[in-house]
Amino acid sequence: MALADEIQALAARTQSALDASHDYYTYTKRVWRLLQQLVKEGRKFSFRNPTTGTRVDEQVLFGRAQLYITDYLVSFTFQHFVSLFEDFFFGLQRQGAALDTGKAKN
């Protein structure tokens, strides 16, 4: 594969991963907002985490929703964006190194 094609493929993979990560952020945030709305409407529910045995009801989740959105979700998404940038950056460096050593096709 030619160097330009490899760089375009790297860029396309990175853009696709960025889009997926942003979709995750947007839709997860909306689901938490929907949960908050359902609790305000008086809906009752509970969930159990089979791994930890923890059980929460709608009020507990309502109380945690803002923290989960503003701290965990934002932090995770930012970390994922940084990871994708690093992958792209080092992918470019690998292509440059391959070009320097004559392994990449022009």
One Martini backbone bead per residue (centre of mass of N, CA, C, O) as a GRO file, in nm:
protein
  106
    1MET     BB    1   0.099   0.035   0.021
    2ALA     BB    2   0.077   0.351   0.004
    3LEU     BB    3   0.142   0.608   0.203
    4ALA     BB    4  -0.113   0.777   0.149
    5ASP     BB    5  -0.309   0.540   0.198
    6GLU     BB    6  -0.225   0.481   0.491
    7ILE     BB    7  -0.297   0.762   0.602
    8GLN     BB    8  -0.595   0.757   0.515
    9ALA     BB    9  -0.668   0.505   0.679
   10LEU     BB   10  -0.592   0.620   0.953
   11ALA     BB   11  -0.786   0.862   0.942
   12ALA     BB   12  -1.048   0.699   0.907
   13ARG     BB   13  -1.027   0.533   1.169
   14THR     BB   14  -1.012   0.774   1.361
   15GLN     BB   15  -1.278   0.912   1.280
   16SER     BB   16  -1.461   0.674   1.347
   17ALA     BB   17  -1.382   0.660   1.649
   18LEU     BB   18  -1.467   0.948   1.719
   19ASP     BB   19  -1.763   0.918   1.642
   20ALA     BB   20  -1.826   0.684   1.837
   21SER     BB   21  -1.750   0.836   2.096
   22HIS     BB   22  -1.951   1.069   2.061
   23ASP     BB   23  -2.201   0.897   2.055
   24TYR     BB   24  -2.169   0.779   2.331
   25TYR     BB   25  -2.186   1.042   2.483
   26THR     BB   26  -2.458   1.150   2.379
   27TYR     BB   27  -2.642   0.896   2.440
   28THR     BB   28  -2.574   0.862   2.738
   29LYS     BB   29  -2.665   1.138   2.830
   30ARG     BB   30  -2.960   1.102   2.733
   31VAL     BB   31  -3.028   0.859   2.911
   32TRP     BB   32  -2.984   1.004   3.180
   33ARG     BB   33  -3.199   1.221   3.125
   34LEU     BB   34  -3.432   1.024   3.096
   35LEU     BB   35  -3.415   0.909   3.377
   36GLN     BB   36  -3.472   1.174   3.522
   37GLN     BB   37  -3.755   1.211   3.397
   38LEU     BB   38  -3.884   0.948   3.500
   39VAL     BB   39  -3.855   1.015   3.799
   40LYS     BB   40  -4.021   1.281   3.792
   41GLU     BB   41  -4.282   1.103   3.696
   42GLY     BB   42  -4.268   0.837   3.909
   43ARG     BB   43  -4.094   0.614   3.839
   44LYS     BB   44  -4.028   0.265   3.902
   45PHE     BB   45  -3.703   0.116   3.991
   46SER     BB   46  -3.448  -0.150   3.955
   47PHE     BB   47  -3.103  -0.251   4.013
   48ARG     BB   48  -2.860  -0.517   3.960
   49ASN     BB   49  -2.533  -0.611   4.040
   50PRO     BB   50  -2.394  -0.921   3.996
   51THR     BB   51  -2.097  -0.865   4.084
   52THR     BB   52  -2.160  -0.686   4.366
   53GLY     BB   53  -2.481  -0.676   4.463
   54THR     BB   54  -2.587  -0.415   4.393
   55ARG     BB   55  -2.866  -0.199   4.477
   56VAL     BB   56  -3.086   0.014   4.284
   57ASP     BB   57  -3.281   0.288   4.257
   58GLU     BB   58  -3.413   0.567   4.122
   59GLN     BB   59  -3.300   0.762   4.341
   60VAL     BB   60  -3.006   0.685   4.327
   61LEU     BB   61  -2.968   0.740   4.024
   62PHE     BB   62  -3.055   1.031   4.031
   63GLY     BB   63  -2.816   1.118   4.220
   64ARG     BB   64  -2.585   1.005   4.011
   65ALA     BB   65  -2.620   1.122   3.724
   66GLN     BB   66  -2.451   1.384   3.729
   67LEU     BB   67  -2.184   1.251   3.799
   68TYR     BB   68  -2.174   1.056   3.557
   69ILE     BB   69  -2.173   1.279   3.344
   70THR     BB   70  -1.950   1.499   3.448
   71ASP     BB   71  -1.726   1.282   3.523
   72TYR     BB   72  -1.718   1.000   3.384
   73LEU     BB   73  -1.802   1.059   3.091
   74VAL     BB   74  -1.609   1.291   3.031
   75SER     BB   75  -1.347   1.146   3.110
   76PHE     BB   76  -1.366   0.905   2.921
   77THR     BB   77  -1.386   1.062   2.655
   78PHE     BB   78  -1.123   1.215   2.678
   79GLN     BB   79  -0.937   0.969   2.702
   80HIS     BB   80  -1.018   0.854   2.427
   81PHE     BB   81  -0.926   1.089   2.254
   82VAL     BB   82  -0.629   1.073   2.337
   83SER     BB   83  -0.583   0.784   2.241
   84LEU     BB   84  -0.647   0.843   1.943
   85PHE     BB   85  -0.428   1.051   1.902
   86GLU     BB   86  -0.191   0.868   1.969
   87ASP     BB   87  -0.244   0.660   1.749
   88PHE     BB   88  -0.216   0.857   1.516
   89PHE     BB   89   0.063   0.974   1.574
   90PHE     BB   90   0.219   0.696   1.582
   91GLY     BB   91   0.132   0.614   1.299
   92LEU     BB   92   0.282   0.841   1.158
   93GLN     BB   93   0.561   0.769   1.267
   94ARG     BB   94   0.578   0.488   1.139
   95GLN     BB   95   0.563   0.592   0.850
   96GLY     BB   96   0.815   0.769   0.867
   97ALA     BB   97   1.012   0.542   0.945
   98ALA     BB   98   0.960   0.368   0.695
   99LEU     BB   99   1.054   0.583   0.495
  100ASP     BB  100   1.347   0.619   0.608
  101THR     BB  101   1.404   0.291   0.562
  102GLY     BB  102   1.237   0.203   0.288
  103LYS     BB  103   0.946   0.047   0.351
  104ALA     BB  104   0.788   0.253   0.211
  105LYS     BB  105   0.558   0.352  -0.022
  106ASN     BB  106   0.508   0.621  -0.251
   0.00000   0.00000   0.00000
